Amino acid sequence: MLVLDKTAAVEAEPAADDAVAKILAYLDDHVEGEVDFKTLPDMTGMRYDKFSRLFHSATGMTPHQYYLDKKIKAAITLLQSGLSVKETSYRLSFDSPFYFSRLFKKKTGESPQAFKNRTP
């Protein structure tokens, strides 16, 4: 019976990796939209607590933290391309330019306008 348990554990690891990879790809593909984080575990067939632990173990952050980091990286690219702070905020589906600015400053240490002004 122990052999079966070990085999099941070994077989479960690739499935867990696949589940996390699937969610990472989904979050990457939806960086300009909105994501319902409550439905992510359903996409993997796992319970929320198990999915959350696996995701955190694989990435070092929660799905929401990962998603916000991806949005800020996308915002940097958009601001560098010439979009305004307001346009960038709406393109990335933030609730408001104020919330976007607050989050951007928290993650990068400077406001999006200050970043945009110093970027050629």
C-alpha positions, 0 to 999 in steps of 0.5 A: 500500500505504501508503494501505491501511495508513493506512486500516486504522489509521484504521478500527482506532481506532473499534474500539479505542475500542469495545473500551475502552468495552465493557470500561469498561461491563463493569467498571462493571456488575460493581463489586459482583462479581469480575472475571477480568482474564485474560478481558477481552481475549477480550471484545474479540477482542484479545491481552492486550498490545494490549488492555492498552496500549489501555486504559491509553492511554484511561484512564491506568490498568490495568483492575485499577486502574480497577476498584479505583477504581470499587470505592472510589467505590462503597464511599464511597457505601455507607458514606455510606448507613449500611452498616458497613465489614464489610457494605460489604466483603462487598457489594463482594466484597472478600476480607476487611474487612481487605483492604478497609480497607487498600485504602480507606485507601491510596486515600483517605488514611483508614480506612473507619471514620474516613470513616464516623465523620466522614460525617453 
